[in-house]
Amino acid sequence: MFDMMKKLQEAQRQMKEIKERLERVSVKGTAEPGISITANGNRKILSVELPENFQSMDKNELETALRTAMDQAIANADQINEAEMKSAASGMMPGLGSLLSKG
């Protein structure tokens, strides 16, 4: 039982470290005409950059471009997040396998 608790605590510690590391990773999504959205690996939007002339853009055009850039930023963040989680899971699987067999 102690061994199981120890492995669970280690898994929690690793997940916390991954989340902290993902906070420091930044990815971008872009769309014409010059819109850029930056997010971190935890899928939080960090910044929005608009072109100087964004006020002269058609409302629908601006909304579409913003959605495109946000979708791209979140997709890029998802890829990094997924890669980190897979890496952590592969490192934990041997421990999880022995935990499940003792259950």
N, C-alpha and C positions, 0 to 999 in steps of 0.2 A: 504494500500500500504506500509506504514511504517513497519507494522508487517511482511509483506512478505520479505521486504529487510533485516530486522533484522534476520529472519530465514535463509535466503540465506547466510548472512554473518556468522552466526553461523555454518552452514554446511561447508563453506569454511574454517573456523578456525579449525573445527574438522578434515577435510581432511588433512590440513597442519600438524596437530599434529600426525595423523596416519602416514603420510609419514616420518616425523622426527623419530617417534618411530621405523618404519620399517628399517630406516637407521642403527639403533643400533642393530638390530637382525641379527644374523648370522646363516647360515645353511651350511651343507656340503653335497657334493656328492663324492662318492668314486668309484674306479674301480681297479681291479687287473692290474698290480702288484704294489700296493702302491701309486696310484695316488689319490690326494685329491683336490677338488675344493671347496672353500668357497665363498658363496654369501651372500648378505644381503637380507632383506625382500622386498626391492625394485628391486630385481633381478639383482643387480650389482655384477659382479665377484670381489671379494676382494683379493683372493690369489689362487695360483696354486702351489701345492706341487708335485714334481716328485721324484721317487725313485733314489737312487744313480746310479743305472745301466741303467737309461733310455736311454742313448746313444747307448747301445748295443741292444736295442729293435728294432724290425722290424718297419719300418715307418708306415705301415698299422695298426699294432697292437697298436702302440702308439696313432695314430689318433683315432682309435676306442675307446680305453680306455679313452682318453681325452673327446671325445663326450659323452660317457656313464656317466662319472663323472659330466660333465657340465649339461647334461640333468637331472640328479638326483638332483643336487644342485638347478637348476632352478625350478624343480617340487616341491621341498621342500619349496622354497621361495614362489612359487605360492600358496601353501596350507596356509602358514602363512598370505600372503597378502590377500587371499580370506577370511580367517577367520576374519581378522581385518576389512575388508570392510563390511562383513555381519553384524558384531557387530555394526559398525557405522551406517549402513543403518537401522538396526532394531531400533536403538535409534532415528534416524531421521524420520522414517516413520510417526509417529503421526503428526509431524510438516508438512511434505510434503503432507500428506493427507488433512490437513486443507488448505494448500496453493492451492492445486488443486481444491478444492471445491469452493474457492472464485473467481477463474479465470474467 
